[in-house]
Amino acid sequence: MNNVISKILSKTEENLQALVFEYEDTIKFSEFAINILLKSLEQLKVLVIKTNFKSEHEEIKFFKEVKPLLFSKLIYQTKVLNIETKRPKGTDRTQRKYLLNELDNLHRFFDNNLDFYQYYRTGAIYLDDKYFLRGKFDIRLSLDTFFYMSDHDFSTSHDFKVSKILANDLLEIYLKEQLASLDRKEIMTAKNQNIPKVKLTWTDNKSALIEILYALYYQGSFNNGTADIKDIANYLETVFNIDLGDVYRSWYSIRGRKTETTLFLDSLKTILQKKIDQEENK
Protein backbone atom coordinates (compact mmCIF):
# COMPACT_ATOMS: atom_id res chain seq x y z
CA MET A 1 0.00 0.00 0.00
CA ASN A 2 2.78 2.42 0.91
CA ASN A 3 4.49 1.81 -2.44
CA VAL A 4 1.29 2.65 -4.33
CA ILE A 5 0.82 5.81 -2.24
CA SER A 6 4.40 6.89 -2.98
CA LYS A 7 3.81 6.41 -6.70
CA ILE A 8 0.63 8.49 -6.58
CA LEU A 9 2.41 11.30 -4.72
CA SER A 10 5.40 11.19 -7.04
CA LYS A 11 3.27 11.23 -10.19
CA THR A 12 1.20 14.12 -8.84
CA GLU A 13 4.30 16.20 -8.14
CA GLU A 14 5.64 15.39 -11.60
CA ASN A 15 2.38 16.53 -13.24
CA LEU A 16 2.34 19.75 -11.20
CA GLN A 17 5.93 20.49 -12.17
CA ALA A 18 5.02 20.06 -15.84
CA LEU A 19 2.30 22.69 -15.44
CA VAL A 20 4.82 25.24 -14.16
CA PHE A 21 6.60 25.20 -17.51
CA GLU A 22 3.37 25.23 -19.51
CA TYR A 23 1.31 27.93 -17.79
CA GLU A 24 2.66 31.23 -16.50
CA ASP A 25 -0.86 32.56 -15.95
CA THR A 26 -1.80 31.93 -12.30
CA ILE A 27 -5.50 31.32 -12.97
CA LYS A 28 -4.85 28.77 -15.73
CA PHE A 29 -2.19 27.06 -13.63
CA SER A 30 -4.54 26.74 -10.65
CA GLU A 31 -7.41 25.41 -12.78
CA PHE A 32 -5.30 22.59 -14.19
CA ALA A 33 -3.58 21.93 -10.86
CA ILE A 34 -6.96 21.49 -9.15
CA ASN A 35 -7.96 18.83 -11.68
CA ILE A 36 -4.69 16.95 -11.17
CA LEU A 37 -5.05 17.05 -7.37
CA LEU A 38 -8.70 15.95 -7.46
CA LYS A 39 -7.78 12.88 -9.53
CA SER A 40 -4.91 12.01 -7.22
CA LEU A 41 -7.07 12.33 -4.10
CA GLU A 42 -9.69 10.12 -5.72
CA GLN A 43 -7.00 7.49 -6.37
CA LEU A 44 -5.95 7.68 -2.72
CA LYS A 45 -9.56 7.40 -1.61
CA VAL A 46 -10.17 4.26 -3.66
CA LEU A 47 -6.95 2.71 -2.35
CA VAL A 48 -7.72 3.49 1.30
CA ILE A 49 -11.29 2.20 1.13
CA LYS A 50 -10.28 -1.04 -0.60
CA THR A 51 -7.16 -1.72 1.48
CA ASN A 52 -6.99 -2.07 5.24
CA PHE A 53 -4.24 -0.32 7.15
CA LYS A 54 -1.83 -2.71 8.86
CA SER A 55 -2.10 -0.86 12.15
CA GLU A 56 -3.59 2.19 13.84
CA HIS A 57 -0.16 3.80 13.66
CA GLU A 58 -0.18 3.46 9.85
CA GLU A 59 -3.71 4.90 9.65
CA ILE A 60 -2.78 7.86 11.87
CA LYS A 61 0.30 8.54 9.75
CA PHE A 62 -1.80 8.55 6.57
CA PHE A 63 -4.44 10.98 7.84
CA LYS A 64 -1.98 13.16 9.74
CA GLU A 65 0.75 13.38 7.10
CA VAL A 66 -0.01 11.80 3.73
CA LYS A 67 -3.54 12.93 2.87
CA PRO A 68 -2.93 16.51 4.10
CA LEU A 69 0.11 16.71 1.83
CA LEU A 70 -2.16 16.51 -1.22
CA PHE A 71 -5.32 18.00 0.25
CA SER A 72 -3.47 21.13 1.40
CA LYS A 73 -2.33 21.76 -2.18
CA LEU A 74 -5.91 21.41 -3.39
CA ILE A 75 -7.11 23.91 -0.78
CA TYR A 76 -4.24 26.24 -1.68
CA GLN A 77 -4.83 26.16 -5.44
CA THR A 78 -8.58 26.60 -4.96
CA LYS A 79 -8.01 29.62 -2.74
CA VAL A 80 -5.48 31.15 -5.15
CA LEU A 81 -7.99 30.70 -7.96
CA ASN A 82 -10.67 32.44 -5.91
CA ILE A 83 -8.31 35.25 -4.90
CA GLU A 84 -7.18 35.96 -8.44
CA THR A 85 -10.60 35.71 -10.11
CA LYS A 86 -12.05 38.15 -7.56
CA ARG A 87 -9.01 40.41 -7.38
CA PRO A 88 -9.93 44.04 -8.13
CA LYS A 89 -8.49 45.61 -11.28
CA GLY A 90 -8.21 49.03 -9.66
CA THR A 91 -5.25 50.90 -8.25
CA ASP A 92 -2.31 49.36 -6.44
CA ARG A 93 -3.78 50.73 -3.22
CA THR A 94 -7.05 48.87 -3.85
CA GLN A 95 -5.22 45.64 -4.61
CA ARG A 96 -3.04 46.02 -1.54
CA LYS A 97 -6.12 46.43 0.66
CA TYR A 98 -7.67 43.33 -0.91
CA LEU A 99 -4.55 41.21 -0.38
CA LEU A 100 -4.09 42.40 3.20
CA ASN A 101 -7.69 41.42 3.94
CA GLU A 102 -6.97 37.91 2.67
CA LEU A 103 -3.92 37.81 4.90
CA ASP A 104 -6.08 38.83 7.86
CA ASN A 105 -8.40 35.89 7.10
CA LEU A 106 -5.45 33.53 7.55
CA HIS A 107 -4.63 35.11 10.90
CA ARG A 108 -8.25 34.76 12.03
CA PHE A 109 -8.17 31.03 11.23
CA PHE A 110 -5.02 30.79 13.32
CA ASP A 111 -6.64 32.63 16.23
CA ASN A 112 -9.76 30.47 16.06
CA ASN A 113 -7.77 27.23 16.06
CA LEU A 114 -4.90 28.14 18.33
CA ASP A 115 -5.13 25.02 20.52
CA PHE A 116 -4.90 22.66 17.57
CA TYR A 117 -2.13 24.75 15.98
CA GLN A 118 -0.09 24.32 19.15
CA TYR A 119 -0.85 20.59 19.27
CA TYR A 120 0.16 20.05 15.65
CA ARG A 121 3.17 22.38 15.54
CA THR A 122 4.72 20.94 18.69
CA GLY A 123 4.51 17.39 17.31
CA ALA A 124 2.16 16.20 20.06
CA ILE A 125 0.63 12.74 19.67
CA TYR A 126 -1.51 12.17 22.79
CA LEU A 127 -4.78 12.90 20.95
CA ASP A 128 -3.86 11.33 17.62
CA ASP A 129 -6.22 8.40 18.20
CA LYS A 130 -9.10 10.91 18.41
CA TYR A 131 -7.93 13.24 15.66
CA PHE A 132 -6.64 10.86 13.00
CA LEU A 133 -8.45 7.53 13.29
CA ARG A 134 -11.67 7.03 11.37
CA GLY A 135 -14.75 6.65 13.54
CA LYS A 136 -12.95 7.69 16.72
CA PHE A 137 -13.91 11.36 16.76
CA ASP A 138 -14.85 13.21 19.94
CA ILE A 139 -17.50 15.93 19.55
CA ARG A 140 -15.89 17.88 22.40
CA LEU A 141 -12.68 18.43 20.40
CA SER A 142 -13.69 21.43 18.25
CA LEU A 143 -15.09 19.62 15.23
CA ASP A 144 -15.91 21.50 12.04
CA THR A 145 -19.61 21.20 11.21
CA PHE A 146 -19.02 19.90 7.68
CA PHE A 147 -17.18 16.88 9.12
CA TYR A 148 -20.51 15.29 9.95
CA MET A 149 -21.43 15.34 6.24
CA SER A 150 -18.03 14.17 4.97
CA ASP A 151 -17.15 10.68 3.77
CA HIS A 152 -16.08 9.01 7.01
CA ASP A 153 -14.38 6.20 5.08
CA PHE A 154 -11.83 8.74 3.87
CA SER A 155 -11.93 11.38 6.60
CA THR A 156 -11.08 11.81 10.25
CA SER A 157 -12.16 14.62 12.51
CA HIS A 158 -8.97 16.70 12.06
CA ASP A 159 -7.17 15.74 8.86
CA PHE A 160 -8.85 18.73 7.19
CA LYS A 161 -7.50 21.08 9.85
CA VAL A 162 -3.95 19.85 9.20
CA SER A 163 -4.52 20.36 5.47
CA LYS A 164 -5.82 23.85 6.14
CA ILE A 165 -2.77 24.72 8.26
CA LEU A 166 -0.40 23.59 5.49
CA ALA A 167 -2.44 25.39 2.84
CA ASN A 168 -2.41 28.59 4.88
CA ASP A 169 1.36 28.40 5.13
CA LEU A 170 1.52 28.38 1.32
CA LEU A 171 -1.11 31.09 1.04
CA GLU A 172 0.77 33.37 3.41
CA ILE A 173 3.87 33.08 1.23
CA TYR A 174 1.79 33.70 -1.90
CA LEU A 175 0.01 36.76 -0.52
CA LYS A 176 3.22 38.29 0.82
CA GLU A 177 4.87 37.76 -2.56
CA GLN A 178 1.95 39.51 -4.27
CA LEU A 179 2.32 42.42 -1.86
CA ALA A 180 6.05 42.46 -2.53
CA SER A 181 5.30 42.55 -6.25
CA LEU A 182 3.28 45.71 -5.73
CA ASP A 183 6.23 47.13 -3.77
CA ARG A 184 8.57 46.29 -6.65
CA LYS A 185 6.21 47.99 -9.07
CA GLU A 186 6.35 51.17 -7.00
CA ILE A 187 10.14 50.96 -6.81
CA MET A 188 10.37 50.46 -10.57
CA THR A 189 8.18 53.50 -11.16
CA ALA A 190 10.32 55.60 -8.85
CA LYS A 191 13.55 54.41 -10.43
CA ASN A 192 12.41 54.90 -14.02
CA GLN A 193 13.56 58.50 -13.82
CA ASN A 194 17.15 57.31 -13.34
CA ILE A 195 17.23 54.69 -16.09
CA PRO A 196 19.62 55.46 -18.99
CA LYS A 197 18.01 56.95 -22.10
CA VAL A 198 18.77 53.79 -24.07
CA LYS A 199 15.97 51.43 -23.06
CA LEU A 200 16.80 47.74 -22.87
CA THR A 201 13.92 45.29 -22.49
CA TRP A 202 14.50 41.66 -21.60
CA THR A 203 12.88 39.65 -24.42
CA ASP A 204 14.07 36.18 -23.50
CA ASN A 205 11.95 34.06 -21.12
CA LYS A 206 11.78 34.91 -17.43
CA SER A 207 13.34 31.66 -16.24
CA ALA A 208 16.50 32.53 -18.20
CA LEU A 209 16.94 35.79 -16.31
CA ILE A 210 16.17 34.05 -13.02
CA GLU A 211 19.00 31.56 -13.72
CA ILE A 212 21.34 34.55 -14.10
CA LEU A 213 19.87 36.19 -10.98
CA TYR A 214 20.57 33.18 -8.75
CA ALA A 215 24.00 32.58 -10.30
CA LEU A 216 24.99 36.18 -9.49
CA TYR A 217 23.48 35.86 -6.00
CA TYR A 218 25.36 32.67 -5.13
CA GLN A 219 28.54 34.10 -6.69
CA GLY A 220 28.18 37.12 -4.39
CA SER A 221 28.60 39.50 -7.30
CA PHE A 222 26.70 42.46 -5.80
CA ASN A 223 27.72 44.52 -2.78
CA ASN A 224 30.39 41.99 -1.78
CA GLY A 225 27.77 39.28 -1.52
CA THR A 226 25.45 41.15 0.86
CA ALA A 227 22.65 41.85 -1.67
CA ASP A 228 19.68 39.51 -1.22
CA ILE A 229 17.49 37.89 -3.86
CA LYS A 230 14.77 40.54 -3.58
CA ASP A 231 17.25 43.41 -4.08
CA ILE A 232 18.81 41.80 -7.15
CA ALA A 233 15.38 40.94 -8.58
CA ASN A 234 14.21 44.55 -8.12
CA TYR A 235 17.33 45.85 -9.84
CA LEU A 236 17.09 43.50 -12.83
CA GLU A 237 13.37 44.23 -13.20
CA THR A 238 14.06 47.96 -13.29
CA VAL A 239 17.01 47.84 -15.68
CA PHE A 240 15.50 45.32 -18.08
CA ASN A 241 11.89 46.53 -17.92
CA ILE A 242 10.36 43.20 -16.83
CA ASP A 243 8.27 41.86 -13.97
CA LEU A 244 9.83 38.58 -12.84
CA GLY A 245 6.86 37.72 -10.64
CA ASP A 246 7.41 35.10 -7.94
CA VAL A 247 11.14 34.42 -8.35
CA TYR A 248 11.15 31.91 -5.49
CA ARG A 249 8.49 29.75 -7.13
CA SER A 250 10.27 30.02 -10.50
CA TRP A 251 13.60 29.01 -8.90
CA TYR A 252 11.87 26.01 -7.30
CA SER A 253 10.69 24.97 -10.78
CA ILE A 254 14.15 25.43 -12.29
CA ARG A 255 15.67 23.27 -9.55
CA GLY A 256 13.04 20.64 -10.28
CA ARG A 257 14.10 20.13 -13.88
CA LYS A 258 15.09 16.52 -14.47
CA THR A 259 17.83 17.47 -16.93
CA GLU A 260 19.71 20.61 -17.91
CA THR A 261 18.96 22.50 -14.72
CA THR A 262 21.10 25.46 -15.83
CA LEU A 263 19.75 25.40 -19.39
CA PHE A 264 20.22 29.10 -20.18
CA LEU A 265 23.60 29.50 -18.47
CA ASP A 266 24.89 26.46 -20.34
CA SER A 267 23.71 27.94 -23.63
CA LEU A 268 25.46 31.24 -22.81
CA LYS A 269 28.72 29.42 -22.17
CA THR A 270 28.38 27.47 -25.41
CA ILE A 271 27.62 30.49 -27.63
CA LEU A 272 30.35 32.62 -26.00
CA GLN A 273 33.00 29.93 -26.46
CA LYS A 274 31.89 29.43 -30.06
CA LYS A 275 32.25 33.15 -30.81
CA ILE A 276 35.69 33.28 -29.12
CA ASP A 277 36.88 30.33 -31.19
CA GLN A 278 35.59 31.96 -34.38
CA GLU A 279 37.38 35.24 -33.63
CA GLU A 280 40.64 33.48 -32.78
CA ASN A 281 40.54 31.51 -36.03
CA LYS A 282 40.00 34.55 -38.27
Secondary structure, DSSP 8 states (H G I E B T S, - for coil): -HHHHHHHHHHHHHHHHHHHHH--SHHHHHHHHHHHHHHHHHHHHHHHHHS--SSHHHHHHIIIIIHHHHHHHHHHHHHHHHHHHH---S-HHHHHHHHHHHHHHHHHHHHHTHHHHHHHHTT--TTHHHHSSTT---TTS---GGGGGS-TTS--SSHHHHHHHHHHHHHHHHHHHHHHHHHHHHHHHHHGGGS-SS-----S-HHHHHHHHHHHHHHT-SGGGT--HHHHHHHHHHHHT-----HHHHHHHHHT-SS-TTHHHHHHHHHHHHHHHHHHT-
